[in-house]
Amino acid sequence: MAFSAALAPAVAQATPPGATPGTEPDWVEPPAKVPKAPQGDPTRNLDTLFGALKVAPDETTAKAVENRIWAVWLASGSDTVNLLMARTKAAIDKDDHGLAIRLLDAIVEIKPDYVEGWNRRATVFFLKKDYAGALADLRQVLRREPRHFGALAGLGTIMQEIGDEKNALGAYRKALEVNPHLKGMADKVRSLGEKVEGRPI
């Protein structure tokens, strides 16, 4: 997804998360307990899981499939990366965002194709209110995995925060298309769609 260079100053002056009246920005996070990643080719597994997600008959089934998708994304295949990710989580839990960024810098350098390294760093940048940094990393995530509903939702959240409601709506719609059961997303699309495009006749 392309972004104008004019976004940079807008991002720098963005309202902090949660401060805009009438909005409830949030960030889609992986589950606290992730199931074991399925064996076999990750790309093929993801294709199968995303297909199952679209036709899930209920919220419980969809959530189980969603958690398995996160399991594939989080599986780095590297003991070093796994250790650094564990240390990153500990740093975030202690609100030591500077350390978390340094650890994630190392992760994306060691394994640049590991999507969750970029996604987690985008999350930390978001927590630091560094929206420019978060957007740059979300672009890296979506370049590698266009179906990453967490990154799409995060993109929409930031766009909405900086007042770009049209692009926010587009990102939310893509997130909902990929994951029709994504919690709260249908309501976001409906309310923002009415605001941006007006109520349907």
C-alpha positions as a Markdown table, in Angstrom:
| # | Residue | x | y | z |
|---|---|---|---|---|
| 1 | Met | 0.0 | 0.0 | 0.0 |
| 2 | Ala | 1.5 | 3.3 | -1.0 |
| 3 | Phe | 1.7 | 6.3 | 1.3 |
| 4 | Ser | 2.3 | 9.9 | 0.4 |
| 5 | Ala | 5.4 | 11.6 | 1.8 |
| 6 | Ala | 3.1 | 14.2 | 3.1 |
| 7 | Leu | 2.0 | 11.7 | 5.8 |
| 8 | Ala | 5.2 | 12.2 | 7.7 |
| 9 | Pro | 4.4 | 15.6 | 9.3 |
| 10 | Ala | 0.8 | 14.5 | 9.9 |
| 11 | Val | 2.1 | 11.4 | 11.7 |
| 12 | Ala | 4.5 | 13.5 | 13.8 |
| 13 | Gln | 1.6 | 15.6 | 15.0 |
| 14 | Ala | -0.9 | 12.8 | 15.5 |
| 15 | Thr | -3.2 | 12.6 | 18.5 |
| 16 | Pro | -2.0 | 10.0 | 21.0 |
| 17 | Pro | -3.9 | 6.7 | 21.0 |
| 18 | Gly | -7.2 | 6.9 | 22.8 |
| 19 | Ala | -7.3 | 10.7 | 23.0 |
| 20 | Thr | -9.6 | 11.4 | 20.0 |
| 21 | Pro | -13.2 | 11.8 | 21.2 |
| 22 | Gly | -15.5 | 9.2 | 19.7 |
| 23 | Thr | -12.9 | 6.7 | 18.6 |
| 24 | Glu | -11.6 | 3.6 | 20.3 |
| 25 | Pro | -8.3 | 2.8 | 18.6 |
| 26 | Asp | -6.9 | -0.7 | 19.4 |
| 27 | Trp | -4.2 | -3.0 | 18.2 |
| 28 | Val | -4.8 | -6.6 | 17.2 |
| 29 | Glu | -2.4 | -8.7 | 19.2 |
| 30 | Pro | -1.5 | -12.4 | 19.0 |
| 31 | Pro | -3.3 | -14.6 | 21.6 |
| 32 | Ala | -1.7 | -15.1 | 25.0 |
| 33 | Lys | -1.5 | -18.8 | 24.4 |
| 34 | Val | -0.6 | -19.8 | 20.9 |
| 35 | Pro | -1.2 | -23.4 | 19.7 |
| 36 | Lys | 1.6 | -25.4 | 18.3 |
| 37 | Ala | 2.4 | -24.4 | 14.7 |
| 38 | Pro | 1.2 | -27.1 | 12.2 |
| 39 | Gln | 3.9 | -29.2 | 10.5 |
| 40 | Gly | 4.6 | -28.8 | 6.8 |
| 41 | Asp | 5.1 | -25.9 | 4.4 |
| 42 | Pro | 4.0 | -22.6 | 6.2 |
| 43 | Thr | 2.7 | -21.0 | 2.9 |
| 44 | Arg | 0.5 | -24.0 | 2.2 |
| 45 | Asn | -0.7 | -24.1 | 5.8 |
| 46 | Leu | -1.6 | -20.4 | 5.7 |
| 47 | Asp | -3.5 | -20.8 | 2.5 |
| 48 | Thr | -5.5 | -23.6 | 4.0 |
| 49 | Leu | -6.1 | -21.8 | 7.3 |
| 50 | Phe | -7.2 | -18.5 | 5.5 |
| 51 | Gly | -9.6 | -20.5 | 3.4 |
| 52 | Ala | -11.0 | -22.1 | 6.6 |
| 53 | Leu | -11.2 | -18.7 | 8.3 |
| 54 | Lys | -13.4 | -17.3 | 5.5 |
| 55 | Val | -16.0 | -20.1 | 5.8 |
| 56 | Ala | -15.9 | -20.5 | 9.6 |
| 57 | Pro | -19.5 | -21.1 | 10.7 |
| 58 | Asp | -19.2 | -19.4 | 14.1 |
| 59 | Glu | -17.0 | -17.1 | 16.3 |
| 60 | Thr | -15.5 | -20.0 | 18.3 |
| 61 | Thr | -14.4 | -21.9 | 15.2 |
| 62 | Ala | -13.0 | -18.7 | 13.6 |
| 63 | Lys | -11.0 | -17.9 | 16.8 |
| 64 | Ala | -9.5 | -21.3 | 16.8 |
| 65 | Val | -8.4 | -20.9 | 13.1 |
| 66 | Glu | -7.2 | -17.4 | 13.8 |
| 67 | Asn | -5.0 | -18.7 | 16.6 |
| 68 | Arg | -3.5 | -21.3 | 14.3 |
| 69 | Ile | -2.7 | -18.6 | 11.8 |
| 70 | Trp | -0.9 | -16.6 | 14.5 |
| 71 | Ala | 1.0 | -19.8 | 15.4 |
| 72 | Val | 2.4 | -20.1 | 11.9 |
| 73 | Trp | 3.3 | -16.4 | 11.8 |
| 74 | Leu | 5.1 | -16.6 | 15.2 |
| 75 | Ala | 7.1 | -19.7 | 14.3 |
| 76 | Ser | 10.5 | -18.3 | 13.5 |
| 77 | Gly | 12.4 | -21.5 | 13.1 |
| 78 | Ser | 15.3 | -19.9 | 14.9 |
| 79 | Asp | 16.3 | -20.5 | 18.5 |
| 80 | Thr | 18.1 | -17.1 | 18.5 |
| 81 | Val | 15.0 | -15.3 | 17.3 |
| 82 | Asn | 12.8 | -17.1 | 19.7 |
| 83 | Leu | 15.1 | -16.0 | 22.6 |
| 84 | Leu | 15.1 | -12.4 | 21.4 |
| 85 | Met | 11.3 | -12.4 | 21.0 |
| 86 | Ala | 11.0 | -13.7 | 24.6 |
| 87 | Arg | 13.2 | -10.9 | 25.8 |
| 88 | Thr | 11.3 | -8.4 | 23.7 |
| 89 | Lys | 8.0 | -9.5 | 25.4 |
| 90 | Ala | 9.7 | -9.1 | 28.8 |
| 91 | Ala | 10.9 | -5.6 | 27.9 |
| 92 | Ile | 7.4 | -4.6 | 26.6 |
| 93 | Asp | 5.8 | -5.9 | 29.8 |
| 94 | Lys | 8.2 | -3.6 | 31.8 |
| 95 | Asp | 7.4 | -0.7 | 29.5 |
| 96 | Asp | 11.0 | -0.6 | 28.4 |
| 97 | His | 10.3 | 0.3 | 24.8 |
| 98 | Gly | 13.8 | 1.4 | 24.1 |
| 99 | Leu | 15.2 | -2.1 | 24.9 |
| 100 | Ala | 12.3 | -3.8 | 23.0 |
| 101 | Ile | 13.2 | -1.7 | 19.9 |
| 102 | Arg | 16.9 | -2.7 | 20.1 |
| 103 | Leu | 16.0 | -6.4 | 20.4 |
| 104 | Leu | 13.6 | -6.2 | 17.5 |
| 105 | Asp | 16.2 | -4.3 | 15.4 |
| 106 | Ala | 18.4 | -7.4 | 15.9 |
| 107 | Ile | 15.6 | -9.7 | 15.0 |
| 108 | Val | 14.7 | -8.0 | 11.7 |
| 109 | Glu | 18.4 | -7.9 | 10.8 |
| 110 | Ile | 19.0 | -11.6 | 11.6 |
| 111 | Lys | 15.8 | -12.8 | 9.9 |
| 112 | Pro | 14.3 | -10.1 | 7.7 |
| 113 | Asp | 11.6 | -12.4 | 6.3 |
| 114 | Tyr | 10.2 | -13.1 | 9.7 |
| 115 | Val | 7.0 | -11.2 | 9.6 |
| 116 | Glu | 6.4 | -11.0 | 13.3 |
| 117 | Gly | 9.7 | -9.2 | 13.9 |
| 118 | Trp | 8.4 | -6.3 | 11.8 |
| 119 | Asn | 4.9 | -6.6 | 13.2 |
| 120 | Arg | 6.0 | -6.6 | 16.8 |
| 121 | Arg | 8.3 | -3.6 | 16.2 |
| 122 | Ala | 5.4 | -1.8 | 14.6 |
| 123 | Thr | 3.5 | -2.5 | 17.8 |
| 124 | Val | 6.2 | -1.0 | 20.0 |
| 125 | Phe | 6.5 | 2.1 | 17.8 |
| 126 | Phe | 2.7 | 2.5 | 18.1 |
| 127 | Leu | 3.1 | 2.3 | 21.9 |
| 128 | Lys | 5.7 | 5.0 | 21.7 |
| 129 | Lys | 3.4 | 7.1 | 19.6 |
| 130 | Asp | 6.0 | 6.9 | 16.8 |
| 131 | Tyr | 3.4 | 6.5 | 14.0 |
| 132 | Ala | 6.0 | 7.0 | 11.2 |
| 133 | Gly | 8.0 | 4.1 | 12.5 |
| 134 | Ala | 5.0 | 2.0 | 13.0 |
| 135 | Leu | 3.7 | 2.7 | 9.4 |
| 136 | Ala | 7.1 | 1.9 | 7.9 |
| 137 | Asp | 7.2 | -1.5 | 9.7 |
| 138 | Leu | 3.6 | -2.3 | 8.8 |
| 139 | Arg | 4.5 | -1.8 | 5.1 |
| 140 | Gln | 7.2 | -4.4 | 5.6 |
| 141 | Val | 4.7 | -6.8 | 7.1 |
| 142 | Leu | 2.1 | -6.3 | 4.4 |
| 143 | Arg | 4.8 | -6.6 | 1.7 |
| 144 | Arg | 5.6 | -10.1 | 3.0 |
| 145 | Glu | 2.1 | -11.1 | 4.1 |
| 146 | Pro | -0.7 | -9.1 | 2.5 |
| 147 | Arg | -3.3 | -11.1 | 4.5 |
| 148 | His | -1.9 | -10.1 | 7.9 |
| 149 | Phe | -5.1 | -8.9 | 9.4 |
| 150 | Gly | -3.3 | -7.6 | 12.5 |
| 151 | Ala | -1.2 | -5.3 | 10.4 |
| 152 | Leu | -4.2 | -4.2 | 8.3 |
| 153 | Ala | -6.1 | -3.4 | 11.5 |
| 154 | Gly | -3.1 | -1.5 | 12.9 |
| 155 | Leu | -2.7 | 0.4 | 9.7 |
| 156 | Gly | -6.4 | 1.4 | 9.9 |
| 157 | Thr | -6.0 | 2.5 | 13.5 |
| 158 | Ile | -3.1 | 4.8 | 12.7 |
| 159 | Met | -4.7 | 6.2 | 9.6 |
| 160 | Gln | -7.8 | 7.0 | 11.7 |
| 161 | Glu | -5.7 | 8.6 | 14.5 |
| 162 | Ile | -4.0 | 10.9 | 12.0 |
| 163 | Gly | -7.3 | 11.9 | 10.5 |
| 164 | Asp | -7.0 | 10.0 | 7.2 |
| 165 | Glu | -10.4 | 8.3 | 7.5 |
| 166 | Lys | -10.7 | 7.2 | 3.9 |
| 167 | Asn | -7.5 | 5.1 | 4.0 |
| 168 | Ala | -8.4 | 3.9 | 7.5 |
| 169 | Leu | -11.7 | 2.6 | 6.1 |
| 170 | Gly | -9.8 | 0.9 | 3.2 |
| 171 | Ala | -7.5 | -0.8 | 5.6 |
| 172 | Tyr | -10.3 | -2.0 | 7.9 |
| 173 | Arg | -12.2 | -3.3 | 4.9 |
| 174 | Lys | -9.2 | -5.3 | 3.8 |
| 175 | Ala | -8.7 | -6.7 | 7.3 |
| 176 | Leu | -12.4 | -7.7 | 7.4 |
| 177 | Glu | -12.2 | -9.3 | 3.9 |
| 178 | Val | -9.3 | -11.5 | 5.1 |
| 179 | Asn | -10.8 | -12.2 | 8.5 |
| 180 | Pro | -14.6 | -11.8 | 8.5 |
| 181 | His | -14.7 | -12.6 | 12.2 |
| 182 | Leu | -12.1 | -10.2 | 13.4 |
| 183 | Lys | -13.4 | -8.8 | 16.6 |
| 184 | Gly | -15.1 | -5.4 | 16.4 |
| 185 | Met | -14.0 | -4.9 | 12.8 |
| 186 | Ala | -17.5 | -5.1 | 11.1 |
| 187 | Asp | -18.7 | -2.4 | 13.5 |
| 188 | Lys | -15.7 | -0.2 | 12.7 |
| 189 | Val | -16.3 | -0.6 | 9.0 |
| 190 | Arg | -20.0 | 0.2 | 9.3 |
| 191 | Ser | -19.6 | 3.3 | 11.5 |
| 192 | Leu | -16.6 | 4.7 | 9.6 |
| 193 | Gly | -18.2 | 3.9 | 6.3 |
| 194 | Glu | -21.2 | 6.0 | 7.2 |
| 195 | Lys | -19.0 | 8.8 | 8.3 |
| 196 | Val | -16.8 | 8.8 | 5.1 |
| 197 | Glu | -19.3 | 7.8 | 2.5 |
| 198 | Gly | -22.7 | 8.6 | 4.1 |
| 199 | Arg | -25.5 | 6.3 | 4.9 |
| 200 | Pro | -26.7 | 4.1 | 2.1 |
| 201 | Ile | -30.0 | 5.1 | 0.5 |
